Amino acid sequence: MNKYHDAIFNFIYRMVRDREQVEDLTQEAFIKAFSSLKTFNEEFAFSTWLYKIATNNSIDYIRKKRLQMFSIDKPIESKDSDFTFELPDDSYEPDREMISDQRAAMLHKAIEVLPEKYRTVIRLRHVEEKSYEEIARQLRLPIGTVKAHIFRARELLYKQLRTKIRHY
């Protein structure tokens, strides 16, 4: 169990995506494996057998969960009448893209007013996504200096943006 617990947990999580259920399903898989040890065929890898148990256990769970659901597209039948079930769309945010664009523009402007040495390291780190080592090589600076410049640049950006956001 110590050897395979995390791997089985992660495997099941990719199928179920509900942490509490994944914990339960992981435990159930190990319980089923322990109780079925006498049926294990040593010609095959133990891990393959254990993954198969976890897979089947997860599929059973998903099937049972689907049986408890109903379609929102079809009317729900009752003794008195049929009625439809509607869900409001609370995910639609028409201004989300505009706000995102405004934030990006605000950040770009804040970066532009940074002193050159800070502006350069921020661009290399966050726009070009270079590592500290790559930045240090490119700028011919010690890595500690690069880290200090990035830290200071972020501080300055935070102060600038915090002030601008308060004015909105």
DSSP file (Angstrom, degrees, kcal/mol; ACC not computed):
  #  RESIDUE AA STRUCTURE BP1 BP2  ACC     N-H-->O    O-->H-N    N-H-->O    O-->H-N    TCO  KAPPA ALPHA  PHI   PSI    X-CA   Y-CA   Z-CA
    1    1 A M     >        0   0    0      0, 0.0     4,-2.2     0, 0.0     5,-0.2   0.000 360.0 360.0 360.0 -41.7    0.0    0.0    0.0
    2    2 A N  T  4  +     0   0    0      1,-0.2     4,-0.4     2,-0.2     0, 0.0   0.886 360.0  49.4 -60.4 -37.6    2.8    2.4    0.8
    3    3 A K  T  4 S+     0   0    0      1,-0.2     4,-0.2     2,-0.1    -1,-0.2   0.874 124.5  25.0 -70.4 -38.4    4.4    1.8   -2.6
    4    4 A Y  T  > S+     0   0    0      1,-0.1     4,-2.8     2,-0.1     5,-0.3   0.519  91.6  96.4-108.7  -7.5    1.3    2.3   -4.7
    5    5 A H  H  X S+     0   0    0     -4,-2.2     4,-2.8     1,-0.2     5,-0.2   0.924  89.7  41.0 -54.4 -54.9   -1.0    4.6   -2.7
    6    6 A D  H  > S+     0   0    0     -4,-0.4     4,-2.7     1,-0.2    -1,-0.2   0.896 116.1  50.2 -63.8 -40.1   -0.1    7.9   -4.3
    7    7 A A  H  > S+     0   0    0     -4,-0.2     4,-2.2     2,-0.2    -1,-0.2   0.924 113.9  44.3 -64.5 -44.2    0.1    6.5   -7.8
    8    8 A I  H  X S+     0   0    0     -4,-2.8     4,-2.7     2,-0.2     5,-0.3   0.912 112.7  52.7 -66.0 -42.8   -3.4    4.8   -7.5
    9    9 A F  H  X S+     0   0    0     -4,-2.8     4,-2.5    -5,-0.3    -2,-0.2   0.945 112.5  44.0 -57.0 -50.4   -4.8    8.0   -5.9
   10   10 A N  H  X S+     0   0    0     -4,-2.7     4,-1.6     2,-0.2    -1,-0.2   0.873 112.3  53.5 -64.1 -37.9   -3.5   10.2   -8.8
   11   11 A F  H  X S+     0   0    0     -4,-2.2     4,-0.6    -5,-0.2    -1,-0.2   0.938 113.1  42.1 -61.2 -48.7   -4.8    7.6  -11.3
   12   12 A I  H >X S+     0   0    0     -4,-2.7     4,-2.5     1,-0.2     3,-1.2   0.873 108.6  60.7 -67.0 -37.6   -8.3    7.6   -9.8
   13   13 A Y  H 3X S+     0   0    0     -4,-2.5     4,-1.4     1,-0.3    -1,-0.2   0.865  97.3  59.1 -59.7 -36.3   -8.2   11.4   -9.4
   14   14 A R  H 3< S+     0   0    0     -4,-1.6    -1,-0.3     1,-0.2    -2,-0.2   0.766 114.4  37.4 -64.6 -23.8   -7.8   11.8  -13.2
   15   15 A M  H << S+     0   0    0     -3,-1.2    -2,-0.2    -4,-0.6    -1,-0.2   0.843 129.8  26.0 -92.6 -38.9  -11.1    9.9  -13.7
   16   16 A V  H  < S-     0   0    0     -4,-2.5    -3,-0.2     2,-0.0    -2,-0.2   0.849  72.1-163.3-101.1 -39.9  -13.2   11.2  -10.8
   17   17 A R     <  +     0   0    0     -4,-1.4     2,-0.5    -5,-0.3    -4,-0.1   0.684  54.8 111.7  62.0  22.6  -11.9   14.7   -9.9
   18   18 A D     >  -     0   0    0      1,-0.1     4,-2.9     2,-0.0     3,-0.3  -0.922  57.4-155.1-125.6 104.6  -13.6   14.7   -6.5
   19   19 A R  H  > S+     0   0    0     -2,-0.5     4,-2.2     1,-0.3     5,-0.2   0.841  91.2  48.1 -52.2 -45.1  -10.9   14.6   -3.8
   20   20 A E  H  > S+     0   0    0      1,-0.2     4,-2.0     2,-0.2    -1,-0.3   0.929 115.0  45.4 -63.2 -44.6  -13.1   13.0   -1.1
   21   21 A Q  H  > S+     0   0    0     -3,-0.3     4,-3.1     1,-0.2    -2,-0.2   0.879 110.0  55.4 -65.5 -36.8  -14.5   10.4   -3.4
   22   22 A V  H  X S+     0   0    0     -4,-2.9     4,-2.5     2,-0.2    -1,-0.2   0.906 106.3  51.0 -63.5 -40.8  -11.0    9.7   -4.7
   23   23 A E  H  X S+     0   0    0     -4,-2.2     4,-2.1    -5,-0.2    -1,-0.2   0.934 113.5  45.1 -60.6 -45.5   -9.8    9.0   -1.2
   24   24 A D  H  X S+     0   0    0     -4,-2.0     4,-2.6     1,-0.2    -2,-0.2   0.925 113.8  48.8 -63.6 -44.8  -12.7    6.6   -0.6
   25   25 A L  H  X S+     0   0    0     -4,-3.1     4,-2.3     2,-0.2    -1,-0.2   0.848 109.3  53.2 -66.3 -33.8  -12.2    4.9   -4.0
   26   26 A T  H  X S+     0   0    0     -4,-2.5     4,-2.0    -5,-0.2    -1,-0.2   0.939 110.9  46.3 -64.6 -46.6   -8.5    4.5   -3.3
   27   27 A Q  H  X S+     0   0    0     -4,-2.1     4,-2.6     1,-0.2    -2,-0.2   0.922 112.2  51.1 -61.5 -43.9   -9.2    2.8    0.0
   28   28 A E  H  X S+     0   0    0     -4,-2.6     4,-2.9     1,-0.2     5,-0.2   0.896 107.0  54.0 -61.1 -40.2  -11.8    0.6   -1.6
   29   29 A A  H  X S+     0   0    0     -4,-2.3     4,-2.3     1,-0.2    -1,-0.2   0.918 111.2  45.1 -61.2 -43.3   -9.4   -0.4   -4.4
   30   30 A F  H  X S+     0   0    0     -4,-2.0     4,-2.9     2,-0.2     5,-0.2   0.892 112.2  51.6 -68.4 -38.6   -6.8   -1.5   -1.8
   31   31 A I  H  X S+     0   0    0     -4,-2.6     4,-2.5     2,-0.2    -2,-0.2   0.938 112.0  46.6 -62.5 -45.2   -9.4   -3.3    0.3
   32   32 A K  H  X S+     0   0    0     -4,-2.9     4,-1.1     1,-0.2    -2,-0.2   0.895 112.9  50.2 -63.3 -39.5  -10.6   -5.2   -2.8
   33   33 A A  H  < S+     0   0    0     -4,-2.3     3,-0.4    -5,-0.2    -2,-0.2   0.937 111.8  47.1 -64.7 -45.8   -7.0   -6.0   -3.8
   34   34 A F  H >< S+     0   0    0     -4,-2.9     3,-1.0     1,-0.2     4,-0.2   0.902 113.1  48.2 -62.8 -40.6   -6.2   -7.3   -0.3
   35   35 A S  H 3< S+     0   0    0     -4,-2.5    -1,-0.2     1,-0.2     3,-0.2   0.699 116.4  44.3 -74.9 -16.0   -9.4   -9.4   -0.2
   36   36 A S  T >< S+     0   0    0     -4,-1.1     3,-2.1    -3,-0.4     4,-0.5   0.211  75.0 114.5-109.4  14.2   -8.6  -10.8   -3.6
   37   37 A L  G X  S+     0   0    0     -3,-1.0     3,-1.4     1,-0.3    -1,-0.1   0.837  71.1  61.9 -54.5 -34.3   -4.9  -11.5   -3.2
   38   38 A K  G 3  S+     0   0    0      1,-0.3    -1,-0.3    -4,-0.2    -2,-0.1   0.729 102.0  52.1 -67.3 -19.2   -5.5  -15.3   -3.5
   39   39 A T  G <  S+     0   0    0     -3,-2.1    -1,-0.3     2,-0.1     2,-0.2   0.501  81.0 118.7 -93.1  -3.9   -6.8  -14.7   -7.1
   40   40 A F    <   -     0   0    0     -3,-1.4     2,-0.7    -4,-0.5     6,-0.1  -0.444  59.8-141.7 -65.6 129.3   -3.7  -12.7   -8.2
   41   41 A N    >   -     0   0    0     -2,-0.2     3,-1.9     1,-0.1     8,-0.1  -0.846   2.5-152.5 -95.3 115.7   -1.9  -14.5  -11.0
   42   42 A E  T 3  S+     0   0    0     -2,-0.7    -1,-0.1     1,-0.3     4,-0.1   0.502  86.1  79.1 -71.3  -2.7    1.8  -14.1  -10.5
   43   43 A E  T 3  S+     0   0    0      2,-0.1    -1,-0.3     0, 0.0     2,-0.2   0.716  93.9  57.7 -73.2 -18.8    2.4  -14.3  -14.3
   44   44 A F  S <  S-     0   0    0     -3,-1.9     2,-0.2     1,-0.1     3,-0.0  -0.697 101.0 -89.0-110.2 162.1    1.4  -10.7  -14.5
   45   45 A A     >  -     0   0    0     -2,-0.2     4,-1.8     1,-0.1     5,-0.1  -0.457  27.6-136.2 -69.8 139.3    2.7   -7.5  -12.8
   46   46 A F  H  > S+     0   0    0      1,-0.2     4,-2.6     2,-0.2     5,-0.2   0.896 104.5  56.0 -61.4 -41.1    1.1   -6.8   -9.5
   47   47 A S  H  > S+     0   0    0      1,-0.2     4,-2.7     2,-0.2    -1,-0.2   0.887 105.0  51.6 -62.4 -38.9    0.8   -3.1  -10.4
   48   48 A T  H  > S+     0   0    0      2,-0.2     4,-2.1     1,-0.2    -1,-0.2   0.927 111.2  47.8 -61.7 -45.0   -1.2   -3.9  -13.5
   49   49 A W  H  X S+     0   0    0     -4,-1.8     4,-1.9     2,-0.2    -2,-0.2   0.906 112.9  48.5 -61.3 -43.7   -3.6   -6.0  -11.5
   50   50 A L  H  X S+     0   0    0     -4,-2.6     4,-2.4     1,-0.2    -2,-0.2   0.900 110.6  50.3 -66.3 -42.2   -3.9   -3.3   -8.9
   51   51 A Y  H  X S+     0   0    0     -4,-2.7     4,-2.8     2,-0.2    -1,-0.2   0.874 108.3  53.8 -63.4 -36.6   -4.6   -0.6  -11.5
   52   52 A K  H  X S+     0   0    0     -4,-2.1     4,-2.8     2,-0.2     5,-0.2   0.913 108.9  48.3 -64.3 -42.5   -7.2   -2.8  -13.1
   53   53 A I  H  X S+     0   0    0     -4,-1.9     4,-2.5     2,-0.2    -2,-0.2   0.935 113.5  47.5 -61.4 -45.9   -9.0   -3.1   -9.8
   54   54 A A  H  X S+     0   0    0     -4,-2.4     4,-2.3     2,-0.2    -2,-0.2   0.898 112.6  49.8 -62.8 -40.9   -8.8    0.7   -9.3
   55   55 A T  H  X S+     0   0    0     -4,-2.8     4,-2.8     2,-0.2     5,-0.2   0.956 113.0  44.9 -62.3 -51.6  -10.1    1.3  -12.8
   56   56 A N  H  X S+     0   0    0     -4,-2.8     4,-2.5     1,-0.2    -2,-0.2   0.902 113.1  51.4 -60.2 -41.9  -13.0   -1.1  -12.4
   57   57 A N  H  X S+     0   0    0     -4,-2.5     4,-1.9    -5,-0.2    -1,-0.2   0.906 112.5  45.9 -62.1 -42.4  -13.9    0.4   -9.0
   58   58 A S  H  X S+     0   0    0     -4,-2.3     4,-2.6     2,-0.2    -2,-0.2   0.897 111.3  51.5 -69.0 -41.3  -13.8    3.9  -10.5
   59   59 A I  H  X S+     0   0    0     -4,-2.8     4,-2.6     2,-0.2    -2,-0.2   0.913 108.9  51.4 -62.6 -42.5  -15.9    3.0  -13.5
   60   60 A D  H  X S+     0   0    0     -4,-2.5     4,-2.5    -5,-0.2    -1,-0.2   0.923 110.6  49.0 -58.4 -44.5  -18.5    1.3  -11.2
   61   61 A Y  H  X S+     0   0    0     -4,-1.9     4,-2.4     1,-0.2    -2,-0.2   0.929 111.4  48.8 -61.0 -46.2  -18.6    4.6   -9.1
   62   62 A I  H  X S+     0   0    0     -4,-2.6     4,-2.2     1,-0.2    -2,-0.2   0.899 111.2  50.3 -63.4 -41.1  -19.0    6.7  -12.3
   63   63 A R  H  X S+     0   0    0     -4,-2.6     4,-1.8     2,-0.2    -1,-0.2   0.934 111.4  47.7 -62.4 -45.8  -21.8    4.5  -13.6
   64   64 A K  H  X S+     0   0    0     -4,-2.5     4,-1.0     1,-0.2    -2,-0.2   0.900 111.2  51.6 -61.9 -39.7  -23.7    4.6  -10.3
   65   65 A K  H >< S+     0   0    0     -4,-2.4     3,-0.5     1,-0.2     4,-0.3   0.893 108.2  51.5 -64.9 -39.8  -23.3    8.4  -10.1
   66   66 A R  H >< S+     0   0    0     -4,-2.2     3,-1.3     1,-0.2    -1,-0.2   0.846 102.8  59.7 -65.8 -33.6  -24.7    8.7  -13.7
   67   67 A L  H 3< S+     0   0    0     -4,-1.8    -1,-0.2     1,-0.3    -2,-0.2   0.806 101.3  54.9 -65.4 -27.3  -27.7    6.7  -12.8
   68   68 A Q  T << S+     0   0    0     -4,-1.0    -1,-0.3    -3,-0.5    -2,-0.2   0.525  97.1  85.2 -83.6  -5.0  -28.6    9.2  -10.1
   69   69 A M    <   -     0   0    0     -3,-1.3     2,-0.3    -4,-0.3    -3,-0.0  -0.491  61.7-154.8 -93.1 164.3  -28.6   12.1  -12.6
   70   70 A F        -     0   0    0     -2,-0.2     2,-0.3     6,-0.0     6,-0.1  -0.951  26.2-100.8-134.5 158.6  -31.4   13.3  -14.9
   71   71 A S        -     0   0    0     -2,-0.3    14,-0.2     1,-0.1     3,-0.0  -0.566  15.4-156.8 -79.7 137.0  -31.3   15.1  -18.1
   72   72 A I  S    S+     0   0    0     -2,-0.3    13,-0.4     1,-0.2    -1,-0.1   0.563  92.7  60.5 -86.7  -8.4  -32.0   18.8  -18.1
   73   73 A D  S    S+     0   0    0     11,-0.1    -1,-0.2     2,-0.1    -2,-0.0   0.737  97.3  64.1 -87.7 -25.1  -33.0   18.7  -21.7
   74   74 A K  S    S-     0   0    0      1,-0.1    11,-0.3    10,-0.0     9,-0.1  -0.753  92.8-103.5-102.3 146.3  -35.9   16.2  -21.3
   75   75 A P        -     0   0    0      0, 0.0     2,-0.6     0, 0.0     9,-0.2  -0.346  32.7-121.9 -63.6 146.4  -39.1   16.9  -19.3
   76   76 A I  E     -A   83   0A   0      7,-3.6     7,-1.9    -4,-0.1     2,-0.3  -0.812  28.0-136.9 -91.0 124.2  -39.2   15.3  -15.8
   77   77 A E  E     +A   82   0A   0     -2,-0.6     2,-0.3     5,-0.2     5,-0.2  -0.616  30.4 165.0 -86.5 139.3  -42.3   13.1  -15.7
   78   78 A S        -     0   0    0      3,-0.7     0, 0.0    -2,-0.3     0, 0.0  -0.864  50.9 -97.4-138.7 175.5  -44.5   13.0  -12.6
   79   79 A K  S    S+     0   0    0     -2,-0.3     3,-0.1     1,-0.2    -1,-0.1   0.882 121.3  38.6 -63.4 -38.7  -48.0   11.7  -11.8
   80   80 A D  S    S-     0   0    0      1,-0.3     2,-0.3    -3,-0.0    -1,-0.2   0.912 127.4 -39.2 -82.3 -45.4  -49.6   15.2  -12.3
   81   81 A S        -     0   0    0     -5,-0.1    -3,-0.7     2,-0.0     2,-0.4  -0.978  57.5 -89.4-167.8 174.3  -47.6   16.6  -15.3
   82   82 A D  E     -A   77   0A   0     -2,-0.3     2,-0.3    -5,-0.2    -5,-0.2  -0.779  39.9-177.9 -95.1 143.3  -44.3   16.9  -17.0
   83   83 A F  E     -A   76   0A   0     -7,-1.9    -7,-3.6    -2,-0.4     2,-0.3  -0.990  19.9-127.5-139.9 153.4  -42.1   19.8  -16.2
   84   84 A T        -     0   0    0     -2,-0.3     2,-0.5    -9,-0.2   -11,-0.1  -0.658  15.0-136.1 -98.9 155.7  -38.8   21.0  -17.5
   85   85 A F        -     0   0    0    -13,-0.4     2,-0.4   -11,-0.3   -11,-0.0  -0.945  21.6-170.5-113.4 123.1  -35.7   21.8  -15.4
   86   86 A E        -     0   0    0     -2,-0.5   -13,-0.0   -13,-0.0    -2,-0.0  -0.923   8.9-157.4-118.9 141.1  -33.8   24.9  -16.2
   87   87 A L        -     0   0    0     -2,-0.4     2,-0.1   -15,-0.1    -2,-0.0  -0.951  21.7-124.5-113.7 131.7  -30.4   26.0  -14.9
   88   88 A P        -     0   0    0      0, 0.0     2,-1.1     0, 0.0     3,-0.1  -0.475  22.5-122.8 -71.3 146.2  -29.4   29.7  -15.0
   89   89 A D        +     0   0    0      1,-0.2     3,-0.4    -2,-0.1    -2,-0.0  -0.762  40.8 163.6 -90.5  97.1  -26.1   30.4  -16.7
   90   90 A D        +     0   0    0     -2,-1.1    -1,-0.2     1,-0.2     0, 0.0   0.364  63.8  72.4 -94.8   5.6  -24.1   32.1  -14.1
   91   91 A S        +     0   0    0     -3,-0.1     2,-0.5     2,-0.0    -1,-0.2   0.636  69.7 103.5 -92.2 -14.9  -20.8   31.6  -15.9
   92   92 A Y        +     0   0    0     -3,-0.4    -3,-0.0     1,-0.0     0, 0.0  -0.556  39.9 168.7 -75.1 119.2  -21.5   34.2  -18.6
   93   93 A E    >   -     0   0    0     -2,-0.5     3,-1.8     1,-0.1     4,-0.4  -0.848  14.4-171.6-130.5  95.5  -19.5   37.3  -18.0
   94   94 A P  T 3  S+     0   0    0      0, 0.0     4,-0.4     0, 0.0     3,-0.3   0.770  86.6  48.9 -61.9 -25.9  -19.7   39.6  -21.0
   95   95 A D  T 3> S+     0   0    0      1,-0.2     4,-2.7     2,-0.1     5,-0.2   0.435  82.1  95.9 -94.2   2.1  -17.1   42.0  -19.6
   96   96 A R  H <> S+     0   0    0     -3,-1.8     4,-2.4     1,-0.2    -1,-0.2   0.915  87.3  45.3 -58.7 -45.7  -14.5   39.4  -18.6
   97   97 A E  H  > S+     0   0    0     -4,-0.4     4,-2.5    -3,-0.3    -1,-0.2   0.900 113.3  50.1 -66.3 -40.2  -12.5   39.8  -21.8
   98   98 A M  H  > S+     0   0    0     -4,-0.4     4,-2.4     2,-0.2    -2,-0.2   0.919 111.6  47.9 -64.0 -43.5  -12.6   43.5  -21.6
   99   99 A I  H  X S+     0   0    0     -4,-2.7     4,-2.5     2,-0.2    -2,-0.2   0.908 111.2  51.3 -63.4 -42.2  -11.5   43.5  -18.0
  100  100 A S  H  X S+     0   0    0     -4,-2.4     4,-2.3    -5,-0.2    -2,-0.2   0.912 110.7  48.3 -60.9 -43.3   -8.7   41.1  -18.9
  101  101 A D  H  X S+     0   0    0     -4,-2.5     4,-2.4     2,-0.2    -2,-0.2   0.897 111.2  50.7 -63.7 -40.8   -7.5   43.4  -21.7
  102  102 A Q  H  X S+     0   0    0     -4,-2.4     4,-2.6     2,-0.2    -2,-0.2   0.906 110.5  49.1 -64.3 -41.8   -7.6   46.4  -19.4
  103  103 A R  H  X S+     0   0    0     -4,-2.5     4,-2.7     2,-0.2    -2,-0.2   0.916 110.9  49.9 -63.7 -42.6   -5.5   44.6  -16.8
  104  104 A A  H  X S+     0   0    0     -4,-2.3     4,-2.6     2,-0.2    -2,-0.2   0.914 112.5  47.3 -62.6 -42.5   -3.0   43.6  -19.4
  105  105 A A  H  X S+     0   0    0     -4,-2.4     4,-2.5     2,-0.2    -2,-0.2   0.908 112.0  50.1 -64.7 -41.6   -2.8   47.1  -20.7
  106  106 A M  H  X S+     0   0    0     -4,-2.6     4,-2.2     2,-0.2    -2,-0.2   0.909 112.6  47.0 -62.8 -42.9   -2.4   48.5  -17.2
  107  107 A L  H  X S+     0   0    0     -4,-2.7     4,-2.4     2,-0.2    -2,-0.2   0.914 110.8  52.1 -64.8 -43.3    0.4   46.0  -16.4
  108  108 A H  H  X S+     0   0    0     -4,-2.6     4,-2.0     1,-0.2    -2,-0.2   0.917 110.8  47.7 -59.9 -44.3    2.1   46.8  -19.7
  109  109 A K  H  X S+     0   0    0     -4,-2.5     4,-1.2     1,-0.2    -1,-0.2   0.897 110.9  51.4 -63.6 -40.6    2.1   50.5  -18.9
  110  110 A A  H  < S+     0   0    0     -4,-2.2     4,-0.3     1,-0.2     3,-0.3   0.888 110.0  49.4 -64.8 -38.1    3.4   49.8  -15.4
  111  111 A I  H >< S+     0   0    0     -4,-2.4     3,-1.4     1,-0.2    -1,-0.2   0.893 105.3  59.2 -66.0 -39.0    6.3   47.7  -16.8
  112  112 A E  H 3< S+     0   0    0     -4,-2.0    -1,-0.2     1,-0.3    -2,-0.2   0.794 103.7  50.4 -63.0 -29.2    7.1   50.5  -19.2
  113  113 A V  T 3< S+     0   0    0     -4,-1.2    -1,-0.3    -3,-0.3    -2,-0.2   0.471  86.6 108.3 -90.8   0.0    7.7   53.1  -16.5
  114  114 A L  S <  S-     0   0    0     -3,-1.4    39,-0.0    -4,-0.3    -3,-0.0  -0.397  86.7 -90.0 -67.9 151.8   10.1   50.8  -14.5
  115  115 A P    >>  -     0   0    0      0, 0.0     4,-2.7     0, 0.0     3,-0.9  -0.333  45.9-105.6 -56.9 149.0   13.8   51.7  -14.5
  116  116 A E  H 3> S+     0   0    0      1,-0.3     4,-2.6     2,-0.2     5,-0.2   0.846 117.4  53.3 -49.6 -46.9   15.5   49.9  -17.5
  117  117 A K  H 3> S+     0   0    0      1,-0.2     4,-1.4     2,-0.2    -1,-0.3   0.854 115.4  40.8 -63.7 -33.4   17.3   47.3  -15.4
  118  118 A Y  H <> S+     0   0    0     -3,-0.9     4,-2.3     2,-0.2     5,-0.2   0.882 113.0  53.6 -79.3 -39.8   14.0   46.2  -13.8
  119  119 A R  H  X S+     0   0    0     -4,-2.7     4,-2.2     1,-0.2    -2,-0.2   0.904 109.0  50.7 -59.8 -42.0   12.0   46.4  -17.0
  120  120 A T  H  X S+     0   0    0     -4,-2.6     4,-2.4    -5,-0.2    -1,-0.2   0.936 111.5  44.9 -63.9 -48.6   14.5   44.2  -18.8
  121  121 A V  H  X S+     0   0    0     -4,-1.4     4,-2.4    -5,-0.2     5,-0.2   0.874 112.7  52.0 -67.8 -35.0   14.5   41.4  -16.2
  122  122 A I  H  X>S+     0   0    0     -4,-2.3     4,-3.1     2,-0.2     5,-0.6   0.920 111.3  47.1 -65.4 -43.3   10.7   41.4  -15.8
  123  123 A R  I  X>S+     0   0    0     -4,-2.2     5,-2.6    -5,-0.2     4,-1.8   0.937 114.2  46.9 -62.5 -46.1   10.3   41.1  -19.6
  124  124 A L  I  <5S+     0   0    0     -4,-2.4     6,-2.7     3,-0.2    -2,-0.2   0.900 120.1  39.4 -63.2 -39.7   12.8   38.3  -19.8
  125  125 A R  I  <5S+     0   0    0     -4,-2.4    -2,-0.2     4,-0.2    -1,-0.2   0.935 130.6  21.4 -77.2 -47.3   11.3   36.5  -16.8
  126  126 A H  I  <5S+     0   0    0     -4,-3.1    -3,-0.2    -5,-0.2    -2,-0.2   0.698 130.6  35.8-104.0 -20.8    7.5   36.9  -17.4
  127  127 A V  I  <<S+     0   0    0     -4,-1.8    -3,-0.2    -5,-0.6    -4,-0.1   0.862 132.0  27.6 -94.7 -49.4    7.1   37.7  -21.1
  128  128 A E  S   <S-     0   0    0     -5,-2.6    -3,-0.2     2,-0.1    -4,-0.2   0.538  99.0-137.2 -88.9  -6.5    9.8   35.5  -22.6
  129  129 A E        +     0   0    0     -6,-0.4    -4,-0.2     1,-0.2     2,-0.2   0.869  40.9 166.1  53.9  45.3    9.5   33.1  -19.6
  130  130 A K        -     0   0    0     -6,-2.7    -1,-0.2     1,-0.1     2,-0.1  -0.585  36.2-112.5 -88.2 153.7   13.3   32.6  -19.2
  131  131 A S     >  -     0   0    0     -2,-0.2     4,-2.3     1,-0.1     5,-0.2  -0.330  29.2-107.0 -76.9 164.8   14.8   31.0  -16.2
  132  132 A Y  H  > S+     0   0    0      1,-0.2     4,-2.7     2,-0.2     5,-0.2   0.894 122.1  53.0 -58.0 -39.9   17.0   33.0  -13.7
  133  133 A E  H  > S+     0   0    0      1,-0.2     4,-2.4     2,-0.2    -1,-0.2   0.912 108.3  48.7 -64.0 -43.3   20.0   31.2  -15.1
  134  134 A E  H  > S+     0   0    0      2,-0.2     4,-2.7     1,-0.2    -1,-0.2   0.898 112.5  48.5 -63.6 -40.5   19.2   32.2  -18.7
  135  135 A I  H  X S+     0   0    0     -4,-2.3     4,-2.8     2,-0.2     5,-0.2   0.926 110.2  51.5 -64.7 -44.9   18.6   35.8  -17.7
  136  136 A A  H  X>S+     0   0    0     -4,-2.7     5,-2.0     1,-0.2     4,-0.9   0.916 113.2  45.1 -59.4 -43.8   21.9   35.9  -15.8
  137  137 A R  H  <5S+     0   0    0     -4,-2.4     3,-0.3     3,-0.2    -2,-0.2   0.939 114.3  48.2 -64.1 -47.0   23.8   34.5  -18.8
  138  138 A Q  H  <5S+     0   0    0     -4,-2.7    -2,-0.2     1,-0.2    -1,-0.2   0.899 121.3  34.8 -62.8 -42.0   22.1   36.8  -21.3
  139  139 A L  H  <5S-     0   0    0     -4,-2.8    -1,-0.2    -5,-0.2    -2,-0.2   0.506 104.7-127.1 -91.4  -4.6   22.6   40.0  -19.1
  140  140 A R  T  <5 +     0   0    0     -4,-0.9    -3,-0.2    -3,-0.3    -4,-0.1   0.940  64.2 134.1  55.1  50.7   26.0   38.8  -17.8
  141  141 A L      < -     0   0    0     -5,-2.0    -1,-0.2    -6,-0.2    -2,-0.1  -0.903  65.0 -95.9-123.8 153.5   24.9   39.3  -14.3
  142  142 A P    >>  -     0   0    0      0, 0.0     4,-1.9     0, 0.0     3,-0.5  -0.409  36.3-119.6 -63.7 147.7   25.3   37.1  -11.2
  143  143 A I  H 3> S+     0   0    0      1,-0.2     4,-2.6     2,-0.2     5,-0.2   0.844 113.6  58.3 -60.8 -34.0   22.2   35.1  -10.5
  144  144 A G  H 3> S+     0   0    0      1,-0.2     4,-2.2     2,-0.2    -1,-0.2   0.880 105.5  49.7 -62.3 -38.2   21.7   36.8   -7.1
  145  145 A T  H <> S+     0   0    0     -3,-0.5     4,-2.8     2,-0.2    -2,-0.2   0.908 109.6  51.3 -66.5 -42.3   21.6   40.2   -8.8
  146  146 A V  H  X S+     0   0    0     -4,-1.9     4,-2.5     2,-0.2    -2,-0.2   0.939 111.4  47.3 -59.4 -47.7   19.0   38.9  -11.3
  147  147 A K  H  X S+     0   0    0     -4,-2.6     4,-2.5     1,-0.2    -1,-0.2   0.905 112.7  49.2 -61.7 -41.5   16.8   37.6   -8.5
  148  148 A A  H  X S+     0   0    0     -4,-2.2     4,-2.7     2,-0.2    -1,-0.2   0.908 111.1  49.7 -65.2 -42.1   17.2   40.8   -6.5
  149  149 A H  H  X S+     0   0    0     -4,-2.8     4,-2.8     2,-0.2    -2,-0.2   0.916 112.2  47.6 -62.8 -43.0   16.3   42.9   -9.6
  150  150 A I  H  X S+     0   0    0     -4,-2.5     4,-2.5     2,-0.2    -2,-0.2   0.918 112.5  49.5 -64.9 -42.7   13.2   40.7  -10.3
  151  151 A F  H  X S+     0   0    0     -4,-2.5     4,-2.0    -5,-0.2    -2,-0.2   0.939 114.2  44.8 -60.6 -47.2   12.2   41.0   -6.6
  152  152 A R  H  X S+     0   0    0     -4,-2.7     4,-2.4     1,-0.2    -2,-0.2   0.895 111.9  52.7 -65.6 -40.4   12.6   44.8   -6.7
  153  153 A A  H  X S+     0   0    0     -4,-2.8     4,-2.6     1,-0.2    -1,-0.2   0.910 109.1  49.5 -61.9 -42.4   10.8   45.1  -10.0
  154  154 A R  H  X S+     0   0    0     -4,-2.5     4,-2.7     2,-0.2    -1,-0.2   0.896 109.5  52.2 -63.9 -39.5    7.8   43.1   -8.7
  155  155 A E  H  X S+     0   0    0     -4,-2.0     4,-2.4     2,-0.2    -2,-0.2   0.937 111.1  46.7 -60.2 -47.0    7.7   45.3   -5.6
  156  156 A L  H  X S+     0   0    0     -4,-2.4     4,-2.5     1,-0.2    -2,-0.2   0.902 112.9  49.4 -63.0 -41.9    7.6   48.4   -7.8
  157  157 A L  H  X S+     0   0    0     -4,-2.6     4,-3.1     2,-0.2     5,-0.3   0.924 109.8  51.6 -62.0 -44.2    4.9   46.9  -10.0
  158  158 A Y  H  X S+     0   0    0     -4,-2.7     4,-2.6     1,-0.2     5,-0.2   0.928 111.3  47.0 -59.4 -45.8    2.8   46.0   -7.0
  159  159 A K  H  X S+     0   0    0     -4,-2.4     4,-1.8     2,-0.2    -1,-0.2   0.922 114.8  46.6 -63.7 -43.6    3.0   49.5   -5.6
  160  160 A Q  H  X S+     0   0    0     -4,-2.5     4,-2.1     1,-0.2    -2,-0.2   0.940 116.4  43.3 -62.8 -47.8    2.2   51.1   -9.0
  161  161 A L  H  X S+     0   0    0     -4,-3.1     4,-2.8     1,-0.2     5,-0.2   0.871 110.2  55.5 -70.0 -37.1   -0.7   48.8   -9.7
  162  162 A R  H  X S+     0   0    0     -4,-2.6     4,-1.7    -5,-0.3    -1,-0.2   0.914 110.1  47.1 -61.0 -42.2   -2.1   49.0   -6.2
  163  163 A T  H  X S+     0   0    0     -4,-1.8     4,-1.0    -5,-0.2    -2,-0.2   0.914 113.8  47.5 -65.4 -43.7   -2.3   52.8   -6.4
  164  164 A K  H  < S+     0   0    0     -4,-2.1     4,-0.4     1,-0.2     3,-0.4   0.892 110.1  52.0 -66.2 -40.1   -3.9   52.6   -9.9
  165  165 A I  H >< S+     0   0    0     -4,-2.8     3,-1.2     1,-0.2    -1,-0.2   0.871 104.5  56.8 -66.0 -36.3   -6.5   50.0   -8.8
  166  166 A R  H 3< S+     0   0    0     -4,-1.7    -1,-0.2     1,-0.3    -2,-0.2   0.821 102.9  55.8 -63.8 -29.3   -7.5   52.2   -5.8
  167  167 A H  T 3<        0   0    0     -4,-1.0    -1,-0.3    -3,-0.4    -2,-0.2   0.571 360.0 360.0 -79.9  -8.7   -8.3   55.0   -8.2
  168  168 A Y    <         0   0    0     -3,-1.2    -1,-0.2    -4,-0.4    -2,-0.2   0.464 360.0 360.0 -83.0 360.0  -10.7   52.9  -10.2
